[in-house]
Amino acid sequence: MKLFLWAFALLGFCATATAQESAVRMINGLWYHDGAFVSQTWYSDNGMLTTIAPEVIDSEIDLKGGFVIPPLAEGHNHNLQNPWLATNFSKDYERAGILYGLMLCGSHYNAEETRAILDQTSLDIQLAGACISSSDGHPLRMALQSFADEGVTASDIHDRDYVVIDSLSDIDAKWPLIQASSSEFVKIILVHANREERRGNTEFHGVNGLRAELVKPLTEALQSRGLRVVAHVESQADFATAVAAGVDMIAHLPGYRWERGYEPSEYRLSDETIKEAAAMNIAVITTVSVSELVYQNNPDQLAQVKALQKDNLGRLHAAGVAIIPGTDRFDVNVVYELEYLQAFEIFTPQQLLDSAVKTGPQRLFSDRKIGQFQEGYESNFVVVSENPLEDIAHLNGIELVVKQGHVVFSIEPN
């Protein structure tokens, strides 16, 4: 689609932008519904979708035959989770049509400031402002390396950059820190939690996680206080522990990185655990493309990792486990994750698209009417120039982004 086609639409919006128009007519769009694109006219009335024309129309957008989809969701990232990141990366999300996201290791001490910055954007971000691990757990090593020149010690990081829970008594004792984040989501970290021999071993200091026996009581305590729990997992055993604890989401498909000396079988999900995850409606956030970074200089190992990822994903999908695409990467966005998933030939084009524009948004914001085009749903949408059901990479061709009836981003007309 040629760039100049948006000129008329933009002029209509610019002329009335200061008036904060409440009724907008959207014409000549191909709107996404259940695996097909349908020619329809929709209206945005006070930010909500309707097919019934309001008495007064303030402006009109001619979509010029573009493919209209709900905005995308990024299921797992960190690039908006503190004030500096939120300031510097939020525009990238808007330009990519990614208006929803889950940031998975913020800190209680700056969560309020981060949200204030995000509130000035068009993004809806769930910020896990409390990240819980052990005193010798991830992300301690990463944090120490990041601040190595500043003389920072573990005591400076504990209960600031992440919340430390090493015992049952810590759960209630650290509740004020968790509560201070004012988050709906909390992230708990498991890293080969069943292998107690890692404790006290300098090779693993700073990259461990919660003890396995704490996961269930911690999850239950958090959920009883109205929070949703997302579990970072590395292995099949971690996955099984998280499922048995009844977490709401799992933040990684195990096996994106294989620990040196560990057998591949430690990362292959059991059919029994998959069945339990499906029965409990636990969603899995993928982050599979991060393996390309881990093994960028080892193509043979990457091929083995991909084979295991395909096996795990295929069985999760067959069992009906909800899949949410997420990258855990700064260098690409969720569309790249979808392309990586597409190459496995497990999911249909509709299933891939739905995972990003319907399943992800609706799981992140379960109390809102988003992710579909229905009467009374929020008037949030993205227009792409080519059909993403033919190739998910067409999601890179963003031409227009609209939030509650107002233009967030559009390509520049010639």
NUVO-536711 format. One line per 5 residues: number of its first residue (from 1); their letters; for each residue x, y, z of C-alpha. Coordinates in steps of 0.1 Angstrom, whole numbers, padded with zeros to 4 digits. Layout:
N
NUM) a) X Y Z | ...
//
This chain:
414
1) mklfl) 0000 0000 0000 | 0014 0034 -0010 | 0023 0058 0017 | 0003 0087 0003 | -0030 0068 0009
6) wafal) -0029 0079 0045 | -0028 0116 0038 | -0065 0121 0039 | -0069 0102 0071 | -0041 0121 0088
11) lgfca) -0055 0155 0077 | -0089 0146 0093 | -0072 0137 0126 | -0049 0167 0126 | -0078 0191 0120
16) tataq) -0097 0179 0151 | -0070 0165 0174 | -0073 0194 0199 | -0110 0189 0201 | -0106 0153 0213
21) esavr) -0133 0140 0190 | -0155 0113 0204 | -0171 0097 0173 | -0149 0084 0144 | -0160 0064 0114
26) mingl) -0135 0039 0100 | -0143 0029 0064 | -0128 0006 0038 | -0110 -0017 0062 | -0106 -0054 0062
31) wyhdg) -0112 -0064 0098 | -0099 -0095 0114 | -0125 -0120 0126 | -0119 -0157 0135 | -0092 -0164 0109
36) afvsq) -0106 -0142 0081 | -0105 -0105 0071 | -0140 -0090 0065 | -0148 -0057 0048 | -0167 -0037 0074
41) twysd) -0174 -0001 0086 | -0169 0004 0123 | -0173 0035 0145 | -0154 0045 0176 | -0178 0062 0200
46) ngmlt) -0160 0075 0231 | -0132 0050 0225 | -0155 0020 0221 | -0163 0000 0190 | -0198 0000 0175
51) tiape) -0214 -0008 0142 | -0242 0016 0150 | -0235 0050 0136 | -0235 0078 0163 | -0257 0108 0156
56) vidse) -0227 0130 0151 | -0195 0119 0134 | -0165 0140 0143 | -0140 0125 0118 | -0134 0097 0095
61) idlkg) -0105 0074 0087 | -0103 0058 0053 | -0084 0026 0058 | -0079 0021 0021 | -0083 -0017 0021
66) gfvip) -0057 -0023 0048 | -0058 -0054 0070 | -0070 -0044 0105 | -0060 -0064 0135 | -0061 -0058 0173
71) plaeg) -0028 -0045 0187 | -0001 -0070 0196 | 0011 -0081 0230 | 0047 -0087 0241 | 0044 -0115 0266
76) hnhnl) 0079 -0113 0282 | 0104 -0085 0282 | 0123 -0061 0304 | 0129 -0031 0282 | 0101 -0010 0298
81) qnpwl) 0105 -0020 0334 | 0123 0010 0349 | 0121 0047 0343 | 0150 0050 0319 | 0138 0021 0298
86) atnfs) 0102 0032 0297 | 0113 0067 0285 | 0136 0054 0258 | 0118 0023 0244 | 0081 0031 0246
91) kdyer) 0080 0047 0212 | 0094 0016 0196 | 0064 -0004 0210 | 0039 0022 0196 | 0055 0022 0162
96) agily) 0054 -0016 0161 | 0017 -0018 0170 | 0026 -0035 0203 | 0003 -0017 0228 | 0002 -0044 0255
101) glmlc) 0030 -0060 0274 | 0043 -0078 0305 | 0076 -0066 0320 | 0089 -0093 0342 | 0115 -0081 0367
106) gshyn) 0109 -0046 0378 | 0116 -0033 0413 | 0092 -0021 0440 | 0114 0010 0446 | 0108 0026 0412
111) aeetr) 0077 0009 0400 | 0055 0040 0407 | 0078 0062 0387 | 0079 0037 0358 | 0042 0036 0357
116) aildq) 0039 0074 0357 | 0061 0075 0326 | 0041 0047 0308 | 0009 0065 0317 | 0020 0093 0293
121) tsldi) 0022 0068 0264 | -0005 0048 0246 | 0008 0016 0260 | -0009 -0007 0285 | 0019 -0025 0304
126) qlaga) 0016 -0050 0332 | 0047 -0044 0353 | 0058 -0072 0376 | 0072 -0047 0401 | 0082 -0075 0425
131) cisss) 0107 -0101 0413 | 0113 -0129 0438 | 0144 -0151 0440 | 0168 -0165 0466 | 0197 -0147 0482
136) dghpl) 0220 -0167 0458 | 0196 -0166 0429 | 0192 -0150 0395 | 0194 -0120 0388 | 0221 -0115 0414
141) rmalq) 0250 -0123 0393 | 0237 -0102 0364 | 0232 -0073 0387 | 0266 -0076 0403 | 0282 -0076 0369
146) sfade) 0262 -0046 0357 | 0274 -0025 0387 | 0309 -0040 0391 | 0326 -0006 0386 | 0304 0010 0414
151) gvtas) 0314 -0013 0442 | 0279 -0027 0446 | 0276 -0058 0468 | 0249 -0084 0472 | 0235 -0066 0502
156) dihdr) 0229 -0035 0481 | 0209 -0056 0456 | 0189 -0078 0480 | 0154 -0066 0487 | 0159 -0037 0463
161) dyvvi) 0165 -0049 0428 | 0147 -0081 0437 | 0130 -0096 0467 | 0148 -0123 0486 | 0129 -0153 0500
166) dslsd) 0149 -0181 0515 | 0125 -0195 0541 | 0088 -0199 0548 | 0090 -0171 0574 | 0103 -0147 0547
171) idakw) 0070 -0149 0528 | 0051 -0129 0553 | 0081 -0108 0564 | 0087 -0096 0529 | 0051 -0089 0520
176) pliqa) 0055 -0051 0525 | 0081 -0051 0498 | 0060 -0070 0474 | 0029 -0049 0482 | 0049 -0017 0476
181) sssef) 0052 -0025 0439 | 0014 -0021 0436 | 0015 -0048 0409 | -0010 -0073 0397 | 0017 -0097 0386
186) vkiil) 0046 -0111 0406 | 0075 -0130 0391 | 0091 -0159 0410 | 0123 -0175 0398 | 0131 -0212 0396
191) vhanr) 0164 -0224 0382 | 0169 -0262 0385 | 0152 -0258 0419 | 0153 -0295 0425 | 0191 -0297 0424
196) eerrg) 0201 -0287 0459 | 0238 -0295 0452 | 0239 -0261 0433 | 0235 -0243 0467 | 0269 -0232 0480
201) ntefh) 0286 -0240 0447 | 0304 -0209 0435 | 0298 -0219 0399 | 0261 -0213 0404 | 0261 -0185 0429
206) gvngl) 0239 -0157 0417 | 0221 -0178 0390 | 0200 -0201 0412 | 0165 -0194 0423 | 0139 -0202 0449
211) raelv) 0141 -0235 0467 | 0115 -0260 0454 | 0097 -0264 0487 | 0089 -0227 0489 | 0072 -0224 0455
216) kplte) 0038 -0237 0464 | 0033 -0219 0497 | 0047 -0187 0482 | 0024 -0190 0452 | -0006 -0196 0474
221) alqsr) 0003 -0167 0497 | 0006 -0143 0467 | -0026 -0155 0450 | -0046 -0153 0483 | -0036 -0116 0483
226) glrvv) -0050 -0111 0448 | -0018 -0113 0428 | -0011 -0133 0397 | 0021 -0154 0397 | 0044 -0158 0367
231) ahves) 0072 -0184 0372 | 0106 -0182 0355 | 0115 -0218 0348 | 0146 -0235 0332 | 0140 -0272 0334
236) qadfa) 0112 -0299 0332 | 0115 -0302 0370 | 0110 -0264 0374 | 0080 -0265 0351 | 0065 -0294 0370
241) tavaa) 0071 -0276 0403 | 0054 -0244 0390 | 0024 -0263 0376 | 0020 -0282 0409 | 0021 -0249 0427
246) gvdmi) -0008 -0236 0405 | 0010 -0205 0391 | -0009 -0184 0365 | 0017 -0183 0338 | 0051 -0198 0330
251) ahlpg) 0076 -0173 0317 | 0099 -0195 0296 | 0096 -0227 0276 | 0123 -0248 0292 | 0153 -0256 0271
256) yrwer) 0160 -0223 0255 | 0194 -0227 0272 | 0210 -0260 0283 | 0232 -0259 0314 | 0267 -0272 0308
261) gyeps) 0268 -0309 0317 | 0231 -0313 0320 | 0213 -0339 0299 | 0187 -0327 0272 | 0161 -0349 0290
266) eyrls) 0161 -0324 0318 | 0145 -0299 0295 | 0119 -0322 0278 | 0085 -0317 0293 | 0066 -0347 0305
271) detik) 0032 -0355 0290 | 0018 -0357 0325 | 0029 -0322 0334 | 0016 -0308 0301 | -0017 -0324 0308
276) eaaam) -0018 -0308 0342 | -0009 -0274 0329 | -0037 -0276 0303 | -0062 -0287 0330 | -0052 -0258 0352
281) niavi) -0054 -0233 0323 | -0018 -0222 0329 | -0004 -0202 0300 | 0032 -0206 0287 | 0051 -0176 0274
286) ttvsv) 0075 -0188 0247 | 0108 -0168 0246 | 0122 -0195 0222 | 0140 -0172 0198 | 0164 -0161 0226
291) selvy) 0182 -0194 0219 | 0196 -0178 0188 | 0215 -0153 0210 | 0226 -0180 0234 | 0239 -0203 0206
296) qnnpd) 0248 -0177 0179 | 0283 -0192 0175 | 0272 -0228 0179 | 0248 -0238 0150 | 0249 -0275 0158
301) qlaqv) 0238 -0269 0194 | 0212 -0245 0182 | 0197 -0271 0159 | 0194 -0296 0188 | 0178 -0269 0210
306) kalqk) 0153 -0261 0182 | 0144 -0298 0178 | 0136 -0300 0215 | 0116 -0267 0214 | 0095 -0281 0185
311) dnlgr) 0088 -0313 0204 | 0078 -0294 0236 | 0057 -0268 0217 | 0040 -0294 0196 | 0029 -0314 0226
316) lhaag) 0018 -0283 0246 | -0002 -0271 0216 | -0018 -0305 0211 | -0029 -0306 0247 | -0045 -0272 0244
321) vaiip) -0021 -0252 0266 | -0024 -0215 0259 | 0006 -0201 0242 | 0017 -0164 0245 | 0045 -0151 0224
326) gtdrf) 0072 -0132 0242 | 0109 -0125 0233 | 0129 -0116 0265 | 0151 -0098 0240 | 0161 -0061 0235
331) dvnvv) 0171 -0065 0198 | 0138 -0077 0183 | 0102 -0075 0191 | 0074 -0100 0194 | 0069 -0103 0156
336) yeley) 0103 -0119 0153 | 0092 -0144 0180 | 0062 -0152 0159 | 0084 -0157 0128 | 0106 -0181 0148
341) lqafe) 0075 -0200 0159 | 0061 -0200 0124 | 0092 -0219 0112 | 0083 -0249 0134 | 0051 -0255 0113
346) iftpq) 0032 -0264 0144 | 0007 -0235 0145 | -0017 -0224 0117 | -0014 -0188 0107 | -0046 -0180 0125
351) qllds) -0033 -0196 0157 | -0001 -0176 0155 | -0019 -0143 0150 | -0044 -0150 0177 | -0017 -0158 0202
356) avktg) -0003 -0122 0198 | -0035 -0102 0193 | -0061 -0121 0213 | -0046 -0146 0238 | -0018 -0124 0250
361) pqrlf) -0038 -0092 0255 | -0068 -0110 0271 | -0045 -0130 0295 | -0027 -0098 0305 | -0058 -0078 0309
366) sdrki) -0085 -0103 0318 | -0110 -0076 0329 | -0110 -0056 0297 | -0128 -0059 0264 | -0098 -0061 0241
371) gqfqe) -0082 -0085 0216 | -0113 -0088 0193 | -0135 -0066 0172 | -0169 -0068 0189 | -0196 -0044 0199
376) gyesn) -0186 -0025 0230 | -0149 -0035 0228 | -0121 -0009 0230 | -0114 0009 0198 | -0078 -0002 0196
381) fvvvs) -0064 -0015 0163 | -0035 -0017 0140 | -0035 -0016 0101 | -0009 -0036 0081 | -0005 -0034 0044
386) enple) -0004 -0071 0036 | -0023 -0101 0049 | -0005 -0116 0080 | -0024 -0149 0076 | -0002 -0154 0044
391) diahl) 0030 -0146 0063 | 0033 -0136 0099 | 0062 -0113 0089 | 0037 -0090 0073 | 0031 -0077 0108
396) ngiel) 0062 -0057 0103 | 0043 -0036 0077 | 0026 -0013 0102 | 0008 0016 0086 | -0015 0029 0113
401) vvkqg) -0020 0024 0150 | -0051 0036 0168 | -0059 0036 0205 | -0094 0043 0217 | -0102 0060 0184
406) hvvfs) -0071 0082 0183 | -0041 0079 0160 | -0010 0068 0179 | 0013 0062 0150 | 0010 0064 0112
411) iepn) 0035 0063 0083 | 0045 0096 0069 | 0026 0105 0036 | 0047 0113 0005
//
